[in-house]
């Protein structure tokens, strides 16, 4: 069904406009004058029935194609709480005028009237599209239509402005929340660094190198955390400005991951990290530092949302076109309602936001990096417990170009 034009039904003046609009559409397709009058009268009568009951009706004039035969018709809809019956006098008259009449009241209330267009008029899909374009651009013919159109434009503009204000308020709220979270998250490792530094100085002065070493290790851990947090803030700003740079090179995935594993193990010392190389070496073109960032985010999240001493798996598979990497954990998992939102900027699950720290930017940044590598990223719930993240990278085929 192709919509040609539509008209809101608010008062009796709209019945006249509906009749005229239907005549014009029927005339466009060269229907005989008697047919034009018949179908326009049928549509106008349906509109009259609805206007008598509500000012929230809507007429849609359309053309449909069924088994190569075209038909012209009108659909009138109205609010579901308004009851309309076929036995009403106006509708009984309509059923005598047109060969196709249908009233649906059970779900979305609608009345459809339709009349066939003779094959001899040689209507084509191109002609239907031309009609749609023509009636979308046609100017109002009467002062009432001009006023109606102007009123509709004002309502639309008011709605657009209200939506802009709503989005602006929501964005301001998100920014305020983010600044609050960022301040807290950055302050936490700084506080720890200051405390452990004082302790290290004290134990160093007291000649206790073992304790000093432990405090230095804790300082190093907090510095790494602070480095990641600041990096996320900088990357977020870079992504939004469209200035993220990539140094793309050819890598063998097994060799790359083998070199990266010690860093990841240092990142999550409280968890068992198990990695499985690909059966054969797979070559990909990527920015090694940015891909390290993706894996750091995924492995860090896996550790954050799972208990200590549980396992985090990194494995891979490939087909003719892509390398697929999976990072799987045994943690709290992801709810169905959040599955489609976890890659959104600033998104944090309200149910666990107070318990687990973070900006809500790591997965957003990771998804942007993967997208820039012409790959895909997605999440799945495990059948038993935890979650799994998958991302793909286009593989370099043997004998193919590097770039």
N, C-alpha and C positions, 0 to 999 in steps of 0.2 A: 504494500500500500504506500503510495506516494502522496504526502500532504501537499496540497496546492496553496491553500490559504486557511486561516483560522480567524475566529471572531468571538469575543466574549459576549455573553448574553446577559445584559443587566436590566434592560427595560424594553418597552414596546417599540421604541425607535430602532432597536437592534433587529427586530423582526423584519422591518423594511429593508435594512442594510443586508440582512442575510438573504432575502429574496433577490435583491439586486446582484449581490455577489455571486449567487448560484447561477443566475441568468448569464452573467458575464463569463463565468467559467464554461458553462455549457456552450455558449456562443463561440468561445475560443476553439472548441473542438468541432465546430460546425454542425452541431446537432440541429435538427429541424426546430422551427419556432415553437411548434406545439409541444415538442419534447422538452424544450427549455422551460416553458411555462409550467409543464406538469411537474418536473423534478424540483423546480424552484418553489412551487406552491407547497409540495410535500415537505420540503425542508423548512419552509417558513411556518407551516402548521405545527411541526414538531417543536420548533423554537418557541412558538406561542404557548404551547402546553408547559414548557419548562419555565418560561419567563413568568407565567402565572403563579408558579410555585416557589421560585427562587431567583435571586439576582446574581447567582454564581454559576450560571451555565456556560458551556463552551461549545461552539460549533467548529468542526473541522471538515473542510471540503477536500475530497481526495479522489485519486484515480487508482484503481487496482487492476492487476493483470492476472488472469487465471486461465491456464491452458491456451495462451495466445490471444485471449479475448479480453478487451478492456471494458471497464465499467466506471461510471461516474457516480459518486455518492456523497452523502454527508453523515457525519457522526456527531451526535449531541451528547455531552456528558454533564453531570451535575453531582452535587454532594450526596454521599451515600445515605444520609439520614432523611432524604426526601423520597417518598414513595410515589412511583408512577405506574399506572396499570394500562395494559393494552386496551381495556374496555372503555377508556375515556373517549368521549365523543370525537375530539380532534384527531386522536390516533386512529380511530376506526376509519375516519375519512382518508387519512394518509394511506392506510393499507389498501384502499380502493384505487389510489392513484398510481402507486409504484409496484413493480413485480417483486421487489425484495424489501422486506421490512423485518427488523429483528429488535427486540427489547431484551436487554440483559440487566437484571436488577440484583442478582445474588452477590456478585463480587464488586466490580467497578461498574456502577450503573451507566448504561449507554444505550442509545437508540441509533440504529443504522438504517438508512434508506438508500437504495441503490438502483441504478437503471443501466442497462447495457448500452454500449456505444456500437452502432452497426459497423461491421467489418468493412463495408463499402467506404467508410470515411478514412480508412487507412491510417489509423493512429499508430504512432511508433513511440518507443521509449524516448527518443530524442525530442519528440513533440511534447511529451509529458514533462520532461525536464525544462523545456522552454516555457511551458505554462507555469511551472513552479517559480522560475526566475522572474517571469513577467508579473505575476500577481504579488510577489514579494516586493517588487520595486514600484508597483502602481501607486499613484498618489490618491489621497482621499477625494471623493467626488462631491461630497456635500459638507456644509459647515458642521453638521453633527459628527460626521466621520473624522473631520479635522480635529474637533474638540476631543473626541474619544481617543484618537491617536496621541494627541498631546498629553492627555491625562495619563494614558498608559506609559508614555515616556517618562513623565514625572514620577510615577510610581516606581518604574524600573530604576531611575536614577537614585531615588530615595533608598530603594533596597540595596543598590550597589554601594551607596555611601555608608549605609548602616553595616553592611558586610565588611567594608574596609575598616570602619571603626572597630568592629568586633575583632578582626584579625590583628589590628594594631594593638588593641588592648591585650590580646592573647600573647602577642610577641613581646610586649613590654613585661608582662607577667613572667614569661619564660626567661627573658633576659635578667630580670631581677632575681629570679630563683637561681639562675645559673651563676650570677655574680656571687650570691650568698653561698652557694655550694662550692664554687671555685675558691673563695676566700677561706672557707673552712678546710677544704682539702689541701690547699697549699700551706696553711698554718700548721696542720698536724705534723707533717714531716719536719718542718722548720723547728717546731717545739722539741721534737725528739732529737734533732741534730744538736740543738743548743744544750739539752740535758746530757746527752751522751758525751758531748765534747767536754763539758765540765767534769764529768766522772772520769773520762780518760785522762784529763790533766791531773786530777787528784791522785789517781792510781799510779800515773807515771811519776809524779813527785814522790809518792810513797814507795816506789821501787817494786811495783807489782806488774810485771810485763804481761802476764797471762790475762789478768782482768783488763788491762789497757787494750790488748789485742781484741778481746771480745767486744769492747765498747767501740773500737775503731771499725770492726766488722758491722756493727749495728749502724754506725754513722754512714758507712758505705751503702748499706741497704736503703737507708732513708734518702740518701743523696740520689740513688738510682730511681727511687719512687718519685722524688721531686723532679728529676730530669724528665721522666716520662710524662708527668702532669704538665710541665711547662711546654714540652714538645707537642702535646695534644692541643694546648691553647694556641700555639703558634701555627700548627697545621690547620686548625679550624679557620683561623683568619686567612691563611694562604689559600685554602680551598674556596672560601667565599669570594675572594678577590680574583679567582681564576689564574693564580700565578704559581701553582704547584709545579715544580720542575722535576723531570725524571731523567735519570742517566741509564738508558736502556742498554743492556748488554746480553750476550748469549751465555747461558748458564746450564750446566748439567745439574738436574734437581737433586739427585742422590748426594753428590759431592757438596752441593750448597747446604743441604740440610744437615749433613754430617758435621760440617764446620760450625753450624749454628746451634746444634744441640747443647754443647756445654754452656752457652749463654742462657738458653732457655731453662736448663737445669738449675743454674744459679738464680734465675728469676723466681722459680717455684721450688725451693729446697724442701718444703714440707710435703711434696707430692711425688709420686712415682711417675716419671716420664718415660713412656715407651714409644719408640718410633720404628716404623717399618718402611724400608726403602722400596722403591719400585723394582719390579722383577728385572727390568733392564733400564739402563740409564736413559732418561728422557730429557731432551734439551728444550729450553724455553728462553724467550727473550723477556727480560724483566729488569727492574731497578732493584738491585740486591738489598740496599738499605731500606727501601720502602716495603719490600716483601718481608724483611725482618720485622718491620713495624707491624705488619698485618699478623704475623705469627706470634709476636710478643703480645699483641692485644688479645688474640684468641686464646692463647695458652694462659695468659694472666687472668682473663675472665673465667676460664675453666677452673683455675685454682681458687679464685675468689668465691665462686658459687658452689664449691664442693668441700667436703671435709678433708682435713689433713690425712695423709697416708693413703688416699685413694689414688687411682691411676688416671692419667691423662694420655690418650693415644693420639699419635700423629701417623697417619698412613696415607697411601696414595694409590691411585689407579689411573689408567689412561685408555683412550680409544684412539682412532685414527687422527682426530683433530685436537683433542684437549687432554691436559693433565688435570686430574681432580685430586685435591688434597682434603682430607677430613681431619678435624680436631674434635675428639670425643671426650666427654668427662662423665663422672658418676655423681653429679651434683643435683641441685634442686630442680633442674629442668626449666622449661619455658611454658607458660600457659598458652592455650589456643588463642585467646584474645590478644596476646602480646606478640604472637609469632610474626605478624605482618608489620609490627611497629618497631621492632628492636633495632632496625637500621636507621631509624629517624634521628635527626639531630636533637640532642638534649633529652632523648627518651630515657626514662628510668621507671622501672616497675614500682608503682606506689606501695605495693605490698611488702617490698623488701628494701626500699630506698633508705630507710632509717638504719637498717642493719648492715648494709654493704655500701662502701664508699664509691665515689666515681662521679665524673662529669656528665655521663650519658653521651659521650662523643667518640669513644674508641671504635665502636662498630660502625658509626657513621663515616669516620675517617677511613677505616678499613674498606668499607664498601666503595668509597670513592677511588681509592687506590686500585682495587681490583677492576673497577669499571674502566679506569684509564689504561689498564693493561688488556682491555678488551676481553675480560673474563666475567664470570658471574659469581655471586655469593648468596648463600641461603642457609637457613637453619632448620633443624628437625628435632623433634622430641625422640629420645630413645624409647624402645618398647618397654624397658623395665625401669630405668632410672637415668636421670641426667639429660644432656642434650648433645647435639653434634652440629658442627658448622662445616659446610662444604664450600670450597671456592675452586674455580677453574682458571687455568691459564692456557692460551693457545700454544700448542707444541710446535717446535720447528721440525718439519718433516725431513727425513734423510734426502739429501740432494736438493732440498728446497732452499729458497733465499733466506738469509738470516733476518732481514728486516721485514 
